[in-house]
C-alpha cells in the first residue's frame, strides 16, 4: 500500500485547505466513495511520518468528512 498511501496523502495535502476533495473528485481519482477514501486516508496516515502540523490538518479534515456522512 506504499505507493497507494502516498497517492492518498498527496491528494489530501492538495485539497486540505479546501476541506478535502469533492465526492466527485475522489471518485474520479480513486474509484471509491468519499467515506472509503477518508477511511483509507486515516489508515495511510498511521503508516507515514509527516510533519505533525500537516498530519493533524489532514486528520482533522478526514474526521470531519467521515462524521458528515
PDB file as gemmi writes it, atoms N, CA and C in Angstrom:
CRYST1    1.000    1.000    1.000  90.00  90.00  90.00 P 1                      
ATOM      1  N   UNK A   1       0.827  -1.205   0.000  1.00  0.00           N  
ATOM      2  CA  UNK A   1       0.000   0.000   0.000  1.00  0.00           C  
ATOM      3  C   UNK A   1       0.866   1.262   0.000  1.00  0.00           C  
ATOM      4  N   UNK A   2       2.148   1.115  -0.142  1.00  0.00           N  
ATOM      5  CA  UNK A   2       3.022   2.279  -0.018  1.00  0.00           C  
ATOM      6  C   UNK A   2       2.756   3.344  -1.071  1.00  0.00           C  
ATOM      7  N   UNK A   3       2.782   2.994  -2.334  1.00  0.00           N  
ATOM      8  CA  UNK A   3       2.516   3.993  -3.377  1.00  0.00           C  
ATOM      9  C   UNK A   3       1.089   4.512  -3.274  1.00  0.00           C  
ATOM     10  N   UNK A   4       0.171   3.617  -3.002  1.00  0.00           N  
ATOM     11  CA  UNK A   4      -1.238   3.996  -2.871  1.00  0.00           C  
ATOM     12  C   UNK A   4      -1.411   4.934  -1.681  1.00  0.00           C  
ATOM     13  N   UNK A   5      -0.768   4.634  -0.569  1.00  0.00           N  
ATOM     14  CA  UNK A   5      -0.845   5.504   0.612  1.00  0.00           C  
ATOM     15  C   UNK A   5      -0.305   6.883   0.269  1.00  0.00           C  
ATOM     16  N   UNK A   6       0.793   6.937  -0.469  1.00  0.00           N  
ATOM     17  CA  UNK A   6       1.358   8.219  -0.883  1.00  0.00           C  
ATOM     18  C   UNK A   6       0.381   9.001  -1.761  1.00  0.00           C  
ATOM     19  N   UNK A   7      -0.303   8.309  -2.653  1.00  0.00           N  
ATOM     20  CA  UNK A   7      -1.292   8.961  -3.511  1.00  0.00           C  
ATOM     21  C   UNK A   7      -2.438   9.533  -2.684  1.00  0.00           C  
ATOM     22  N   UNK A   8      -2.922   8.757  -1.716  1.00  0.00           N  
ATOM     23  CA  UNK A   8      -3.992   9.227  -0.846  1.00  0.00           C  
ATOM     24  C   UNK A   8      -3.562  10.482  -0.097  1.00  0.00           C  
ATOM     25  N   UNK A   9      -2.366  10.448   0.445  1.00  0.00           N  
ATOM     26  CA  UNK A   9      -1.863  11.572   1.238  1.00  0.00           C  
ATOM     27  C   UNK A   9      -1.582  12.788   0.357  1.00  0.00           C  
ATOM     28  N   UNK A  10      -1.008  12.584  -0.812  1.00  0.00           N  
ATOM     29  CA  UNK A  10      -0.740  13.707  -1.720  1.00  0.00           C  
ATOM     30  C   UNK A  10      -2.037  14.415  -2.116  1.00  0.00           C  
ATOM     31  N   UNK A  11      -3.051  13.633  -2.434  1.00  0.00           N  
ATOM     32  CA  UNK A  11      -4.355  14.205  -2.773  1.00  0.00           C  
ATOM     33  C   UNK A  11      -4.884  15.006  -1.583  1.00  0.00           C  
ATOM     34  N   UNK A  12      -4.782  14.434  -0.393  1.00  0.00           N  
ATOM     35  CA  UNK A  12      -5.276  15.105   0.817  1.00  0.00           C  
ATOM     36  C   UNK A  12      -4.524  16.406   1.076  1.00  0.00           C  
ATOM     37  N   UNK A  13      -3.226  16.405   0.866  1.00  0.00           N  
ATOM     38  CA  UNK A  13      -2.428  17.635   1.051  1.00  0.00           C  
ATOM     39  C   UNK A  13      -2.910  18.749   0.136  1.00  0.00           C  
ATOM     40  N   UNK A  14      -3.156  18.397  -1.123  1.00  0.00           N  
ATOM     41  CA  UNK A  14      -3.600  19.414  -2.089  1.00  0.00           C  
ATOM     42  C   UNK A  14      -4.969  19.981  -1.720  1.00  0.00           C  
ATOM     43  N   UNK A  15      -5.845  19.115  -1.240  1.00  0.00           N  
ATOM     44  CA  UNK A  15      -7.221  19.521  -1.003  1.00  0.00           C  
ATOM     45  C   UNK A  15      -7.530  19.941   0.434  1.00  0.00           C  
ATOM     46  N   UNK A  16      -6.654  19.696   1.375  1.00  0.00           N  
ATOM     47  CA  UNK A  16      -6.917  20.018   2.789  1.00  0.00           C  
ATOM     48  C   UNK A  16      -7.313  21.477   3.016  1.00  0.00           C  
ATOM     49  N   UNK A  17      -6.658  22.442   2.368  1.00  0.00           N  
ATOM     50  CA  UNK A  17      -7.051  23.832   2.603  1.00  0.00           C  
ATOM     51  C   UNK A  17      -8.487  24.145   2.184  1.00  0.00           C  
ATOM     52  N   UNK A  18      -9.064  23.275   1.372  1.00  0.00           N  
ATOM     53  CA  UNK A  18     -10.416  23.480   0.862  1.00  0.00           C  
ATOM     54  C   UNK A  18     -11.426  22.517   1.474  1.00  0.00           C  
ATOM     55  N   UNK A  19     -11.027  21.842   2.541  1.00  0.00           N  
ATOM     56  CA  UNK A  19     -11.930  20.913   3.214  1.00  0.00           C  
ATOM     57  C   UNK A  19     -11.935  19.517   2.620  1.00  0.00           C  
ATOM     58  N   UNK A  20     -10.962  19.200   1.799  1.00  0.00           N  
ATOM     59  CA  UNK A  20     -10.898  17.879   1.152  1.00  0.00           C  
ATOM     60  C   UNK A  20     -11.498  17.959  -0.235  1.00  0.00           C  
ATOM     61  N   UNK A  21     -11.195  16.994  -1.055  1.00  0.00           N  
ATOM     62  CA  UNK A  21     -11.743  16.958  -2.411  1.00  0.00           C  
ATOM     63  C   UNK A  21     -13.225  16.655  -2.387  1.00  0.00           C  
ATOM     64  N   UNK A  22     -13.886  17.009  -3.461  1.00  0.00           N  
ATOM     65  CA  UNK A  22     -15.320  16.715  -3.566  1.00  0.00           C  
ATOM     66  C   UNK A  22     -15.527  15.208  -3.736  1.00  0.00           C  
ATOM     67  N   UNK A  23     -16.762  14.783  -3.482  1.00  0.00           N  
ATOM     68  CA  UNK A  23     -17.109  13.374  -3.698  1.00  0.00           C  
ATOM     69  C   UNK A  23     -16.728  12.951  -5.118  1.00  0.00           C  
ATOM     70  N   UNK A  24     -17.022  13.831  -6.075  1.00  0.00           N  
ATOM     71  CA  UNK A  24     -16.755  13.517  -7.483  1.00  0.00           C  
ATOM     72  C   UNK A  24     -15.254  13.426  -7.756  1.00  0.00           C  
ATOM     73  N   UNK A  25     -14.476  14.356  -7.216  1.00  0.00           N  
ATOM     74  CA  UNK A  25     -13.020  14.314  -7.411  1.00  0.00           C  
ATOM     75  C   UNK A  25     -12.435  13.025  -6.846  1.00  0.00           C  
ATOM     76  N   UNK A  26     -12.907  12.623  -5.690  1.00  0.00           N  
ATOM     77  CA  UNK A  26     -12.424  11.392  -5.050  1.00  0.00           C  
ATOM     78  C   UNK A  26     -12.789  10.182  -5.898  1.00  0.00           C  
ATOM     79  N   UNK A  27     -14.014  10.150  -6.371  1.00  0.00           N  
ATOM     80  CA  UNK A  27     -14.459   9.023  -7.196  1.00  0.00           C  
ATOM     81  C   UNK A  27     -13.646   8.932  -8.486  1.00  0.00           C  
ATOM     82  N   UNK A  28     -13.421  10.066  -9.140  1.00  0.00           N  
ATOM     83  CA  UNK A  28     -12.654  10.071 -10.392  1.00  0.00           C  
ATOM     84  C   UNK A  28     -11.210   9.655 -10.142  1.00  0.00           C  
ATOM     85  N   UNK A  29     -10.594  10.192  -9.089  1.00  0.00           N  
ATOM     86  CA  UNK A  29      -9.180   9.926  -8.817  1.00  0.00           C  
ATOM     87  C   UNK A  29      -8.919   8.503  -8.327  1.00  0.00           C  
ATOM     88  N   UNK A  30      -9.807   7.997  -7.427  1.00  0.00           N  
ATOM     89  CA  UNK A  30      -9.530   6.717  -6.766  1.00  0.00           C  
ATOM     90  C   UNK A  30     -10.556   5.620  -7.043  1.00  0.00           C  
ATOM     91  N   UNK A  31     -11.683   5.982  -7.604  1.00  0.00           N  
ATOM     92  CA  UNK A  31     -12.704   4.983  -7.905  1.00  0.00           C  
ATOM     93  C   UNK A  31     -13.394   4.428  -6.677  1.00  0.00           C  
ATOM     94  N   UNK A  32     -13.406   5.215  -5.594  1.00  0.00           N  
ATOM     95  CA  UNK A  32     -14.042   4.786  -4.349  1.00  0.00           C  
ATOM     96  C   UNK A  32     -14.896   5.920  -3.791  1.00  0.00           C  
ATOM     97  N   UNK A  33     -15.752   5.581  -2.848  1.00  0.00           N  
ATOM     98  CA  UNK A  33     -16.609   6.589  -2.230  1.00  0.00           C  
ATOM     99  C   UNK A  33     -15.804   7.520  -1.325  1.00  0.00           C  
ATOM    100  N   UNK A  34     -16.390   8.637  -1.029  1.00  0.00           N  
ATOM    101  CA  UNK A  34     -15.779   9.601  -0.110  1.00  0.00           C  
ATOM    102  C   UNK A  34     -15.477   8.945   1.236  1.00  0.00           C  
ATOM    103  N   UNK A  35     -16.437   8.216   1.769  1.00  0.00           N  
ATOM    104  CA  UNK A  35     -16.254   7.569   3.070  1.00  0.00           C  
ATOM    105  C   UNK A  35     -15.073   6.601   3.037  1.00  0.00           C  
ATOM    106  N   UNK A  36     -14.999   5.789   2.005  1.00  0.00           N  
ATOM    107  CA  UNK A  36     -13.907   4.825   1.894  1.00  0.00           C  
ATOM    108  C   UNK A  36     -12.567   5.533   1.716  1.00  0.00           C  
ATOM    109  N   UNK A  37     -12.542   6.614   0.949  1.00  0.00           N  
ATOM    110  CA  UNK A  37     -11.306   7.373   0.777  1.00  0.00           C  
ATOM    111  C   UNK A  37     -10.785   7.879   2.126  1.00  0.00           C  
ATOM    112  N   UNK A  38     -11.636   8.513   2.899  1.00  0.00           N  
ATOM    113  CA  UNK A  38     -11.178   9.083   4.162  1.00  0.00           C  
ATOM    114  C   UNK A  38     -10.840   8.000   5.184  1.00  0.00           C  
ATOM    115  N   UNK A  39     -11.494   6.863   5.110  1.00  0.00           N  
ATOM    116  CA  UNK A  39     -11.116   5.744   5.970  1.00  0.00           C  
ATOM    117  C   UNK A  39      -9.716   5.266   5.613  1.00  0.00           C  
ATOM    118  N   UNK A  40      -9.462   5.074   4.331  1.00  0.00           N  
ATOM    119  CA  UNK A  40      -8.143   4.625   3.878  1.00  0.00           C  
ATOM    120  C   UNK A  40      -7.073   5.694   4.145  1.00  0.00           C  
ATOM    121  N   UNK A  41      -7.443   6.939   3.990  1.00  0.00           N  
ATOM    122  CA  UNK A  41      -6.505   8.028   4.251  1.00  0.00           C  
ATOM    123  C   UNK A  41      -6.056   8.006   5.708  1.00  0.00           C  
ATOM    124  N   UNK A  42      -6.979   7.843   6.617  1.00  0.00           N  
ATOM    125  CA  UNK A  42      -6.613   7.791   8.038  1.00  0.00           C  
ATOM    126  C   UNK A  42      -5.673   6.624   8.308  1.00  0.00           C  
ATOM    127  N   UNK A  43      -5.912   5.498   7.669  1.00  0.00           N  
ATOM    128  CA  UNK A  43      -5.020   4.346   7.802  1.00  0.00           C  
ATOM    129  C   UNK A  43      -3.638   4.675   7.236  1.00  0.00           C  
ATOM    130  N   UNK A  44      -3.616   5.323   6.078  1.00  0.00           N  
ATOM    131  CA  UNK A  44      -2.342   5.688   5.442  1.00  0.00           C  
ATOM    132  C   UNK A  44      -1.544   6.649   6.322  1.00  0.00           C  
ATOM    133  N   UNK A  45      -2.219   7.537   7.017  1.00  0.00           N  
ATOM    134  CA  UNK A  45      -1.527   8.490   7.881  1.00  0.00           C  
ATOM    135  C   UNK A  45      -0.762   7.790   9.001  1.00  0.00           C  
ATOM    136  N   UNK A  46      -1.256   6.652   9.436  1.00  0.00           N  
ATOM    137  CA  UNK A  46      -0.566   5.919  10.506  1.00  0.00           C  
ATOM    138  C   UNK A  46       0.701   5.245   9.990  1.00  0.00           C  
ATOM    139  N   UNK A  47       0.815   5.104   8.671  1.00  0.00           N  
ATOM    140  CA  UNK A  47       1.954   4.420   8.061  1.00  0.00           C  
ATOM    141  C   UNK A  47       3.068   5.383   7.654  1.00  0.00           C  
ATOM    142  N   UNK A  48       2.828   6.681   7.758  1.00  0.00           N  
ATOM    143  CA  UNK A  48       3.779   7.669   7.260  1.00  0.00           C  
ATOM    144  C   UNK A  48       4.203   8.625   8.372  1.00  0.00           C  
ATOM    145  N   UNK A  49       5.443   9.045   8.300  1.00  0.00           N  
ATOM    146  CA  UNK A  49       5.947  10.101   9.175  1.00  0.00           C  
ATOM    147  C   UNK A  49       5.802  11.410   8.415  1.00  0.00           C  
ATOM    148  N   UNK A  50       4.840  12.216   8.824  1.00  0.00           N  
ATOM    149  CA  UNK A  50       4.620  13.513   8.198  1.00  0.00           C  
ATOM    150  C   UNK A  50       4.889  14.604   9.213  1.00  0.00           C  
ATOM    151  N   UNK A  51       5.087  15.792   8.717  1.00  0.00           N  
ATOM    152  CA  UNK A  51       5.155  16.939   9.597  1.00  0.00           C  
ATOM    153  C   UNK A  51       3.889  16.929  10.458  1.00  0.00           C  
ATOM    154  N   UNK A  52       4.023  17.060  11.774  1.00  0.00           N  
ATOM    155  CA  UNK A  52       2.855  16.973  12.662  1.00  0.00           C  
ATOM    156  C   UNK A  52       1.743  17.969  12.323  1.00  0.00           C  
ATOM    157  N   UNK A  53       2.091  19.146  11.881  1.00  0.00           N  
ATOM    158  CA  UNK A  53       1.072  20.136  11.527  1.00  0.00           C  
ATOM    159  C   UNK A  53       0.275  19.676  10.315  1.00  0.00           C  
ATOM    160  N   UNK A  54       0.976  19.172   9.311  1.00  0.00           N  
ATOM    161  CA  UNK A  54       0.301  18.679   8.099  1.00  0.00           C  
ATOM    162  C   UNK A  54      -0.553  17.465   8.444  1.00  0.00           C  
ATOM    163  N   UNK A  55       0.005  16.541   9.203  1.00  0.00           N  
ATOM    164  CA  UNK A  55      -0.735  15.331   9.581  1.00  0.00           C  
ATOM    165  C   UNK A  55      -1.994  15.675  10.357  1.00  0.00           C  
ATOM    166  N   UNK A  56      -1.908  16.610  11.293  1.00  0.00           N  
ATOM    167  CA  UNK A  56      -3.095  16.944  12.092  1.00  0.00           C  
ATOM    168  C   UNK A  56      -4.135  17.670  11.254  1.00  0.00           C  
ATOM    169  N   UNK A  57      -3.700  18.476  10.304  1.00  0.00           N  
ATOM    170  CA  UNK A  57      -4.648  19.154   9.415  1.00  0.00           C  
ATOM    171  C   UNK A  57      -5.397  18.138   8.554  1.00  0.00           C  
ATOM    172  N   UNK A  58      -4.659  17.208   7.966  1.00  0.00           N  
ATOM    173  CA  UNK A  58      -5.278  16.172   7.128  1.00  0.00           C  
ATOM    174  C   UNK A  58      -6.204  15.300   7.969  1.00  0.00           C  
ATOM    175  N   UNK A  59      -5.761  14.916   9.159  1.00  0.00           N  
ATOM    176  CA  UNK A  59      -6.583  14.088  10.049  1.00  0.00           C  
ATOM    177  C   UNK A  59      -7.882  14.806  10.412  1.00  0.00           C  
ATOM    178  N   UNK A  60      -7.796  16.097  10.703  1.00  0.00           N  
ATOM    179  CA  UNK A  60      -8.996  16.864  11.069  1.00  0.00           C  
ATOM    180  C   UNK A  60      -9.997  16.900   9.917  1.00  0.00           C  
ATOM    181  N   UNK A  61      -9.504  17.080   8.708  1.00  0.00           N  
ATOM    182  CA  UNK A  61     -10.391  17.073   7.531  1.00  0.00           C  
ATOM    183  C   UNK A  61     -11.043  15.698   7.388  1.00  0.00           C  
ATOM    184  N   UNK A  62     -10.254  14.639   7.521  1.00  0.00           N  
ATOM    185  CA  UNK A  62     -10.786  13.279   7.377  1.00  0.00           C  
ATOM    186  C   UNK A  62     -11.857  12.991   8.416  1.00  0.00           C  
ATOM    187  N   UNK A  63     -11.589  13.335   9.651  1.00  0.00           N  
ATOM    188  CA  UNK A  63     -12.564  13.089  10.724  1.00  0.00           C  
ATOM    189  C   UNK A  63     -13.850  13.868  10.460  1.00  0.00           C  
ATOM    190  N   UNK A  64     -13.701  15.124  10.083  1.00  0.00           N  
ATOM    191  CA  UNK A  64     -14.885  15.953   9.810  1.00  0.00           C  
ATOM    192  C   UNK A  64     -15.702  15.377   8.656  1.00  0.00           C  
ATOM    193  N   UNK A  65     -15.040  14.955   7.601  1.00  0.00           N  
ATOM    194  CA  UNK A  65     -15.761  14.413   6.453  1.00  0.00           C  
ATOM    195  C   UNK A  65     -16.413  13.067   6.779  1.00  0.00           C  
ATOM    196  N   UNK A  66     -15.776  12.258   7.593  1.00  0.00           N  
ATOM    197  CA  UNK A  66     -16.382  10.978   7.979  1.00  0.00           C  
ATOM    198  C   UNK A  66     -17.608  11.192   8.857  1.00  0.00           C  
ATOM    199  N   UNK A  67     -17.599  12.200   9.668  1.00  0.00           N  
ATOM    200  CA  UNK A  67     -18.743  12.483  10.536  1.00  0.00           C  
ATOM    201  C   UNK A  67     -19.932  13.045   9.772  1.00  0.00           C  
ATOM    202  N   UNK A  68     -19.674  13.711   8.650  1.00  0.00           N  
ATOM    203  CA  UNK A  68     -20.729  14.350   7.871  1.00  0.00           C  
ATOM    204  C   UNK A  68     -21.614  13.340   7.161  1.00  0.00           C  
ATOM    205  N   UNK A  69     -21.110  12.167   6.919  1.00  0.00           N  
ATOM    206  CA  UNK A  69     -21.877  11.187   6.133  1.00  0.00           C  
ATOM    207  C   UNK A  69     -22.460  10.109   6.993  1.00  0.00           C  
TER     208      UNK A  69                                                      
END                                                                             
